[in-house]
């Protein structure tokens, strides 16, 4: 079993880029229902190209191998 530490400071920086990308994509949009926001988020994630996820996964894996014992 592989257990992750409850908190890894370096992972937070990789989350920043994902959240920044979402914030930029949603700029100016107003959601009146939770479902509308969720649908827009699913649409955003589904329309990312493979490189978006591959580079993000690589960044996280690089951080984890440097951080974990």
C-alpha positions in Angstrom: 0.0 0.0 0.0 1.3 3.5 -0.9 0.4 6.2 1.6 0.8 9.8 0.9 1.7 12.2 3.6 -1.3 14.3 4.7 0.4 17.5 3.5 3.2 18.1 1.0 4.0 21.8 0.6 5.4 21.4 -2.9 2.1 20.0 -4.3 0.3 23.2 -3.5 2.3 25.1 -6.1 1.2 22.6 -8.8 -2.4 23.1 -7.7 -2.0 26.9 -8.2 -1.5 26.5 -12.0 -4.6 24.3 -12.3 -6.7 26.8 -10.3 -5.3 29.7 -12.2 -6.2 28.1 -15.5 -9.8 27.5 -14.2 -10.0 31.1 -12.9 -8.9 32.5 -16.3 -11.3 30.3 -18.2 -14.2 31.3 -15.9 -13.4 35.0 -15.8 -16.6 37.1 -16.0 -18.9 34.1 -15.8 -21.7 34.1 -13.2 -23.4 30.9 -12.1 -26.8 31.0 -10.5 -26.9 27.3 -9.6 -24.3 24.8 -8.4 -25.2 22.5 -11.3 -24.4 25.2 -13.8 -20.9 25.6 -12.3 -20.4 21.9 -12.2 -21.4 21.5 -15.8 -19.0 24.3 -16.9 -16.2 22.8 -14.9 -16.8 19.3 -16.5 -16.8 21.0 -19.9 -13.6 22.9 -19.1 -11.8 19.7 -18.0 -13.1 17.6 -20.9 -11.8 20.2 -23.4 -8.2 20.2 -22.2 -5.7 18.6 -24.6 -3.7 15.6 -23.5 -0.6 17.7 -22.9 -2.4 19.7 -20.2 -2.9 16.6 -18.1 0.4 14.9 -19.0 2.5 17.9 -18.0 0.5 18.3 -14.8 1.0 14.6 -13.9 4.7 14.8 -14.7 5.1 17.8 -12.5 3.3 16.1 -9.6 5.3 12.9 -10.0 8.6 14.8 -10.1 7.7 16.7 -6.9 6.6 13.5 -5.2 9.8 11.6 -6.0 11.9 14.6 -4.7 9.7 15.0 -1.6 8.9 11.5 -0.4 11.5 9.3 1.3 
